[in-house]
């Protein structure tokens, strides 16, 4: 969350001239970066939605941290948030991933300290937090696990340990939190009476680690507490008290660059500044916190882990993939959005005139053939063919067509339930008969022939969520 202030910080420092240059070099020396091992998109883009993977580890290094839990921990993915910032920067969603969620950790190609490459074998059916630290796994493996779980490929990652919580909260002069009841947690060492408190340092760390004294006493209750804390920190970072204080901004710069480990795409202060400027466009009232929907693991008698709620989790992932706001925010109108919507408007060719080659670009095996049969037998698209596998997998299903095939594209989009964003004006290809045809590539989002791929325009009320502008008291 430091980045919401980093854009302002960078300009403040640069304004001091030569001294600013030297200080930027000092900050660059503070930054620790590790390879993304090809697991990211290659870095965020100013003209696209941004997905940042934020990982809080349980690594106990640092003064005073050896007393928390397993002091020999290599550092696992203890607190993980996938931060999605909309393309138009009008809203953002912070998705918490429970550490005890059962997932499949994929094989992870990983750069070693000597520069060599090693593939760390995957593990099916294990806790999510083992995607980092276990068997030599690095943050890039957590990134691959998140992609496997959600279908969302992060642009960058950032890792913070216990020290980050202590130093960042102290840098801003403390964070105000609210308790609906007294808390006395011997495990986290937090002892506070109910009411409002300003906490920093050791107390802040104890607050975000507390679970036995709130809610049901489990990790999901702790996630709710952490979301409340981050909302409070967000409000403090965006306040004039912080943004207009050069001393606080410098303290934040020192604390942030020393406490955070970033991927190799964010390895200098200018890149962090650029990201901070993008994040700084957001109003905190449109930052929504939510958690991956889960249920107790039915395979356990003594409940210790959770599994995906198959009825709700896919919908949450789809909303984020399709850049849908979780708040009632009016999206900024852009010419590009209007142009995308316009692709569906106009005359539609008869189904019998639609010529299309179908490729499998990441959908379930057999999807191309099943779709071909459905189109030919039930929809009358007889001039269609199965063209095998796509050269590379795609996250989303696309239909590429030439300008003179727009009528065909609109008809097939109507039949398939494709949105305007799935239509890609381009060039036609030649089918098996030597006739120009469109290309339909079934991506990882494909759910089956006849199942609409038009994304929802808002999040349902059934999804539990909170926004960063609202003060909530821990219960």
N, C-alpha and C positions, 0 to 999 in steps of 0.2 A: 504493500500500500504506500510505501515511501515514494513510489514513482509519481503519484499524483502531485507531489510538490517538486519533483526533480527538474521539470522544465523551468519553473521559476528560479530554482536554485542555479541552474546552469547560466542563465542570463545575468543573474546577480553576480556570479563569479566572473564571467567574461567581461562585465562592465568595468572591472578593476584593472583592465589592461594587461601589462606584462606580468604583474603579480598574479592576475587571474590565470594566465597561461601556465605559470609555474605551479599554481595550486591544482589546476586540472591534471597536470602531469603527476602530482602527488596522489590525487584520487585514482588515477589510472593504475598507479602502483599498488593501491589498496585492493583492487578488484581481483578476485580469484575466479577463473573460468575453467570449465572442463568441456570436453568434446560432446556434441549432441549425437555423435556416431550415426549421423544420417537419419535419426528418428524424427527430426522436426521438419517443418515445411521449408526451412532455410532462413527463417526470420520473418518478423512481422512486416506488413506493408501498409503504407499510409492510405492507400485507396481500397483496402479490404477490411473485413472484420478481423479482429485480433483475438488470438487464443493463447493465453499465457498459463503455464502450469506452475503453480506455487507449491513448494514442498517444504513443510516444516519437519525436521528430523528430531529424533530423540537422542541425538548424540550428546554425550555428557561432558565434552571438553569445555574448558573455561573455568574461571574461578567460581567456586561455590556450587558448581553443577554436579559434582560427583555424588551428592547425597540424593539425587533424584533417581529412583528406580534402579535399573541395571546400568551401573557405571561402566561396564565393559561393552556396552552396545556399540556396534559399528555405525549406527545411525540408520534407522529405517524410516519409511514414509509414514510418519506418525500422524501428521496433519496435512492433507492434500486438498488443494482447491484448484479447479479449472476455471480461470477467469476469462469470460467471453465478453468482448467489447464490440458492440454493433458496428456495422460498416459505416453508418452515418454518425457514430459517436453519440447518439441520443440516449443510449441505455447500455447497461452491462448486467451480466449474470455471473455470480460467483457460486459455482457448484462444488459443494463439499463431497469428498469421496471417503466413506468410512474406512478406517484402517483395517477393520475386521471383516470386510466384505470378501467373500470367496470369489476369486477370479482365476483366469488362466494367464499366467505370466509367460509370454512368448520367448522364443530364442532371442538372445540379445547380442548382436555383434558389438564388441566393446573395445575401445582403445586402451591399451595397458600403459603403465608408467614409462616403459622403455620405447613406446611408440608402436609396438606391434599390435595386431588385432587378434582378439579371442572371442569366439562365440560362446557365451554362457548359456547352457541349456535351459530351456523353459521348464516351468512346473505347472501342471494342471491342478485346479482345485485347491489353491492355497490362499492365505490371507493376503490382501492387497499390500499391506505394509512390507511384505518380504520382497516386493519388486525393487527395493533399494536396500543396499547393505548386505543382503543375503547372497552368499556365493560369489561375492565380488561384484554385485550389480551396482551400476552407477545411475545417476538421474535419467540418463537416456533410456534405461530399461523401464523406469517408471513411466516415462513418456510413451514408450511402445505399449505398455500395459493399458494406459488410459485410452490410446487409440483403439486397441483391441476391444476394450470395454464399451466405449461410447461411439466409435466411428468418427471421432473428432481428432484431427492431427494437430497438436499444439505447434505454435510458431516458435516459442521459446520456453525455457524453464528458468526458475530461480529457486534456490535452496537456502533456507535459513535454519540455524540451530537455536538452542536455548538462549545463547548470548544475544541473538538478534532481538528477541522479545524484550530483554532487559535494557539493552542499549538504545533501541529505537524509542521506547516509551519514555526513557529518561531524557532523550534528546528533545522531545516535544514538551517536556515539563509535566508529564503524567497524562493519563487518560481517565476520563470520568466514567464510572460504571455504576449500575444500580442493582441492589440485591433486595428481593422481596422477602427474604428470611435470613436469619443468622447462618453463617457458614463456618464450620469447624472441621476441616478435612486434614487428618494427620498424614495422609499420603502426599498431598500436594503442599502441605504446610501453610494452607490459607486459613486464617482465622479473622473474620470480619463480621460485625453486626449488620443487620439489615439496614438499608438506606443507601444513600449516594456517597461514593468514595472516589477520590482521585488516586490512582495507583500507578506505580512505575517500578522498574527494576525487579527485585525479587518478588514483590507482591504481584506484579503484572504476570510474571512467569507462573507463579502459583495459581493465579486466577485462570489462565488458559489451560492449565493442567488438571484443574478440579473436575471431578465427575461424581464422586461418591456422595456429595452433599447437595447435588442438584438433580432435578427431574427424577428419572428412574435409577440413577446411579451408574449408568453405563456410558459407553463411548458416544452413543447418539445424543445423550444429554450434554456431554462435554462439547460436541460439535455445535449445539445450539448456543452454548455459553461462549464459544470462540467466535461465532458469527456476531453475537452481540458486542463482544470486545472489538472485533475488527470494524464494525459499524461505528463504534465510538472513536476508534483511532482514525477512521476515515474522516469523521466530522472534525476532529482536532486538526488533522493535516490540512483540511480545506478552510479552516478558520483564518480570519485576518490575523489573529493572535500568533499564528504560526507563519503564514505566508509573508507577513510584513516584518518578521523578525530576522535580520541577517544572522544573528548569533544562533538562533534555533536552526536556520537552514544549513548553516555550516556544520553544526552538530549532527544534523540528519545526514549530511553528505559523508561525514567521517564514519558515523555509525553504520550507515547503509552499505557503503563500499567495503567496510571491513567485515561486516557480519554476513553479507550475502555471497553465495556462489552462483554464478550465472553460466549459461551456455556460451559457447565460443562465438555465437552470433551477436552477443551483447557484451563484448569484452572490453569496452571503453566507455568513458563518461559521456561522450557525444552520442553514442548509440542509445544509452540510457536516457539522455536528455530528449532525444527524438521520440522515444517511446513515451516518456513522461508528458511531452507536449500533446500527444494523441490522447492519453488517458485524462489529461487535465481538462479536456473539452466536456467531460461528463459531469452532469449534475448528480449529487449524491442521492437525491430522492429517486433517481432512476437506476440505482445500483441495487439489484435484488440478490439476496442470499437464499439459497435452497440446497437441499441435500439429495443425493441419489436415492430414489425410493427403494427401500429394502424391506425384507421380512426376516423373522428368525429362521435360522437354518433348520429345516425339517429333519435333517439327518442326525441332529443332536438331541439327546435327552436333557442334558444340562446346557442351556443356551449360552454359547460363547462367541459365535460368529453369526453373520447374516448373509443372505443371498439376495440377488436382484428381485424386486417386485416386478414380475413379468407383465403385469397389467398396467403399470404406471411408468417404469423406468424408460422403456423405448420411446414413449411420448416426450419425456423430458429431453432425451438425447436428440430427438427429431427437432424439437423447438429450437435448441441451441444450434444445431447444424444448419437450420434454415433461417437463422438470424432473427428469430421472433422475440419480441420484448416480453418480459415477464411482468412489466408494469404497464399501466394505462398511459403510455407516452405516445405522443403524435410523432411519427417518423418524419424526418426532414424530407420534403419532397425534392426529388432530383430528376433531372432530365433522363438519366440512365434508367431509373425505376419506371418512368413513363414509357420509355422505349421498350423495355422488357415486357410490360403489360400489353403494349400495342402489338406484339408478335402474335397474340392469340386472336386479334381482331381482324375481320375481313372474311372474304369468301372461303369456303372449305370445299376441297375436291371430294368427289364421291369415294367411298371406301375402296371400290373396285379399281380406282385409278392410283391408289397409293402404292408406290414401289419403295420397299425398305429392306435393308440388310440388317440383321439382328446379331449383335455381338454380346458376349458375356464379359463384362468388365468388372467382376467382383461379386456378382450375385451368386446365390446358391447354385451348385452344379445342376445342370439340366434346365435352368431357367430360360435360356434362349429357345430351346426346342419346345418347351411348354408354352411360351409366349407365341411362338410361331403357330402352333396348333390352334391356340385360342383365337389369334387374329384371323387365321384362314377359315376356320370352321364356324366360329360364333360371330365374328365381326365383319366378314366379307372382304378382308384385306388379303386377297388371293395372290397378289404380286409381291409376296414377302418371302424371305429365305433366311436360313440359319447360316451365319458366316463364321461360326466358331468363337474363339476367345479373342478379346481385344488385346492389343500390344501391351497395355499396362492397365492395372485396375483403377477405377474411378470411385470417388466417394459418392457421387450423385449420378443418376441416370441422365443421359443427354441424347438429344436428337439433332444431328447436324444435317443441314439442307442448303441447297443453292437457292438464289433469289427466285428462280422460276419454279421452285418446288414449295413455295410458301403455303399455297392452298393445301397441298398434300400434308405438310407439316402441321397445319392447324387441325386438319381432320384427325391425324394420328394422335395429336396431343389431346384432343377431345376424347378419343377412344381410350387412350392409356391413362388419362387423368394427369397429364403433365402440366406443370406451371410454365409461365412464360420464360422463367430463368433457365429451364431445362432445354429450351430451344436455342440452338447455336447456329446462326447464319454462317455459312462457309461455302464449301464446294461439294458437289455431288460426287459419287463414286460409281463405278460400273459393276452391275450385278453379274450373276453367272450367265445370264443371257446376253451380256454385252450392252445392256440398256442402263442409262443413268438412274441411280437410286439414292435414297437418303440412307443415313447410318444411325441406327438406334443402338446405343451402348447401355446395357443394363448394369448400373453401378451397385455399390454395396447397400444403397438405400432401397433397392428394389425388393418389394414384399410379395410379389406374385402377380400373375396375369389378372387384370381386372381390378387390382387394388390401387386406388388413386395415390399419386405421388405429389399432389398439390399440397403444399405445407399449410398448416393452420395459421391464422392471422393473429391469434392471441393465445396465451397460456390459460388452461382451464382453472377454475376456482379450486378444484380438488387438490392442486399441488400446494404443499406447505411452503411458505416463503415469507421473507421479511425484507424490508428496504432499509438502506443505511441511514436514512434521514430520521427514522423513528427511534426514540429512546425506549428500550424494553428492560424490564427488571428480571434478573435471574430468579427462577422459582425453585 
